[in-house]
Amino acid sequence: MKIQDEISAWLDTYLLKNKLSTFIVGISGGVDSAVTSTLCAMTGKKTILIIMPIQQNPDETSRGEKHCSWLNKKYKNVETLKMDLTDLYSEYLNVIPEKFHNSLALANTRARIRMSSLYLVAGSSNGIVVGTGNKVEDFGVGFYTKYGDGGVDISPIADCTKTQVWELGKFLGVSEKIINSEPTDGLWNDGRNDVQQLGMTYEQLEKAMINKNDQNYKKYLEI
């Protein structure tokens, strides 16, 4: 059995054992959410894909929309929702005193608003929120927002490195535009990507995670 079949079968079993009926996946336009949502769709169980732009780069949103359209055509159990949360976020900032408008805190706030939205849908659909974190980002260097994109029920690609996610995406037929796009969390108005934030590429991080003699190992520990 191939890895995609193993993960999809595990997802199916998890849903049945816990008497649930729906997978809820946030779609970012990146490869992790694309692969995760495809694996959920493969189970045949109801899968709700949610696009939640907040002052988003239009290219990211467009990639996510096209991925959802592709999955909708391929699997009858897939439903897509687009909830533009920009106005909600702006109104939220109007309530919070400006002295607390720290750029990092605001970036994490975007992720937490999205998490709350995912759980609202999940709670109304007898569903669970499916995490899209991989072994390097979430479970290696902890590159996620606590109670934001880190607030999930299950993480089906948690044992996959970023390289493996890219390879899995290609095998599953995920759009090349998604696979070849620069990884980004999409939380910053200046469009900074993951490499700029981490200071290392995912390939470098993967080497450092498994080899203490790698030149980037010490740098990896500092992230």
C-alpha positions in Angstrom: 0.0 0.0 0.0 1.4 3.4 -1.0 1.7 6.2 1.5 -1.2 8.2 0.1 -3.4 5.1 0.5 -2.2 4.5 4.1 -2.8 8.1 5.2 -6.2 8.2 3.5 -7.2 4.9 5.0 -6.1 6.1 8.5 -8.3 9.3 8.0 -11.3 7.2 7.0 -10.9 4.9 10.0 -10.4 7.8 12.4 -13.6 9.4 11.3 -15.6 6.2 11.6 -14.2 5.3 15.0 -15.1 8.7 16.4 -18.6 8.7 14.9 -17.8 11.8 12.9 -18.8 12.5 9.3 -16.8 15.5 7.9 -13.3 16.7 7.3 -12.7 20.4 7.5 -9.6 21.7 5.8 -8.4 25.3 5.5 -7.0 26.0 2.0 -4.1 28.4 1.6 -2.9 28.0 -1.9 0.1 26.1 -0.7 1.2 22.5 -1.1 0.6 21.3 2.4 -3.1 22.1 2.4 -3.4 20.9 -1.2 -2.0 17.5 -0.3 -3.9 17.2 2.9 -7.3 18.1 1.3 -6.7 15.6 -1.5 -6.0 12.8 1.0 -9.2 13.7 2.8 -11.2 13.7 -0.4 -9.8 10.3 -1.4 -11.7 8.7 1.6 -15.0 9.4 0.0 -16.2 11.1 3.2 -17.6 14.6 3.2 -14.7 17.1 2.9 -15.3 20.8 3.3 -12.6 23.0 1.9 -12.5 26.6 3.3 -10.7 29.5 1.7 -10.3 32.3 4.2 -8.4 35.3 2.8 -7.5 38.2 5.1 -5.8 40.9 3.1 -4.4 38.1 1.0 -2.1 38.1 -1.9 -4.5 37.4 -4.9 -2.1 34.8 -6.3 -2.4 32.7 -3.1 -6.2 32.9 -3.1 -6.4 32.1 -6.8 -4.2 29.0 -6.4 -6.4 27.8 -3.6 -9.6 28.4 -5.6 -8.2 26.5 -8.6 -7.2 23.6 -6.3 -10.7 23.5 -4.8 -12.3 23.5 -8.3 -10.0 20.6 -9.3 -11.0 18.6 -6.3 -14.7 19.4 -6.7 -14.6 18.0 -10.2 -12.7 14.9 -9.2 -14.6 14.0 -6.0 -18.3 14.3 -5.5 -17.9 14.4 -1.7 -16.1 17.7 -1.7 -17.7 21.1 -0.9 -15.9 24.5 -1.1 -16.6 27.5 1.0 -15.0 30.9 0.5 -15.2 33.2 3.5 -13.4 36.5 3.1 -12.4 37.5 6.6 -10.8 40.8 5.7 -13.6 43.0 7.0 -14.0 40.9 10.1 -10.2 41.3 10.8 -10.4 45.1 10.2 -13.3 45.5 12.5 -11.5 43.5 15.1 -8.6 45.9 14.9 -10.9 48.8 15.4 -11.9 47.4 18.8 -8.3 46.6 19.9 -6.3 49.7 21.1 -3.6 50.6 18.6 -0.8 50.3 21.1 -1.3 46.5 20.9 -1.0 46.4 17.1 2.3 44.6 17.1 3.1 43.2 13.7 3.9 39.7 14.8 0.9 39.6 17.1 -1.3 40.8 14.3 0.0 38.1 11.9 -0.8 35.4 14.5 -4.2 36.9 15.1 -5.0 36.3 11.4 -4.2 32.6 11.9 -6.4 32.5 15.1 -9.4 34.0 13.4 -9.1 31.4 10.7 -8.9 28.6 13.3 -12.1 29.9 15.0 -13.8 29.9 11.6 -12.8 26.3 10.9 -14.1 25.1 14.2 -17.3 26.9 13.7 -17.9 25.0 10.5 -16.6 21.7 12.1 -18.9 22.1 15.1 -21.9 22.6 12.8 -21.0 19.7 10.5 -20.2 16.8 12.9 -16.6 17.3 11.7 -13.0 17.7 12.7 -10.5 20.2 11.7 -7.7 18.6 9.8 -4.2 20.1 10.3 -1.9 20.7 7.3 1.4 20.8 9.2 4.4 18.7 8.1 7.3 17.2 10.0 9.6 20.1 9.4 7.5 23.1 10.0 5.1 22.1 12.8 6.9 19.2 14.3 10.5 20.1 13.6 11.1 23.9 14.2 7.6 24.7 15.5 6.9 27.2 12.7 3.2 27.7 13.3 0.8 29.8 15.3 -0.3 28.4 18.7 -4.1 28.2 18.7 -4.0 29.3 15.1 -2.9 26.9 12.3 -1.5 24.8 15.2 -5.1 24.4 16.6 -6.3 21.2 14.9 -7.7 17.8 15.7 -5.5 15.6 13.6 -2.4 16.1 11.5 -2.2 13.4 8.7 1.1 14.6 7.1 2.9 15.1 10.4 5.4 12.4 9.5 6.1 13.7 6.1 9.0 16.1 5.4 8.5 19.1 3.1 10.3 17.2 0.4 8.0 14.2 0.8 5.0 16.5 0.7 6.2 18.0 -2.6 6.7 14.5 -4.0 3.3 13.4 -2.8 1.7 16.4 -4.4 3.2 15.6 -7.7 2.0 12.0 -7.5 -1.5 13.1 -6.5 -1.7 15.5 -9.5 -1.7 18.7 -7.5 -1.1 21.8 -9.7 2.5 22.5 -10.6 1.8 26.2 -9.7 1.1 25.1 -6.2 4.1 22.8 -5.9 6.5 25.3 -7.4 5.2 28.3 -5.5 7.4 29.8 -2.7 6.2 28.4 0.7 4.6 31.2 2.7 2.3 31.4 5.7 0.4 34.3 4.0 0.2 36.3 7.2 2.2 39.3 6.3 1.3 42.3 4.1 4.9 42.5 2.8 4.6 39.0 1.3 7.6 37.5 3.1 8.1 33.8 2.5 9.1 31.0 4.8 12.7 31.0 3.9 13.0 34.7 4.7 11.4 34.0 8.1 13.3 30.9 9.0 16.6 31.9 7.5 17.0 28.4 5.9 15.5 26.4 3.1 13.4 23.3 3.9 16.1 21.2 2.3 18.7 22.6 4.7 16.4 22.1 7.7 15.7 18.5 6.7 19.4 17.8 6.6 20.0 19.5 9.9 17.2 17.5 11.6 18.8 14.2 10.8 22.5 15.0 10.9 24.1 16.7 13.9 27.3 17.2 11.8 25.5 19.3 9.2 26.7 22.9 9.0 23.2 24.2 9.7 22.5 22.0 12.7 23.4 24.7 15.3 21.3 27.2 13.3 18.4 24.7 13.3 18.5 24.5 17.1 18.2 28.3 17.3 15.0 28.6 15.3 
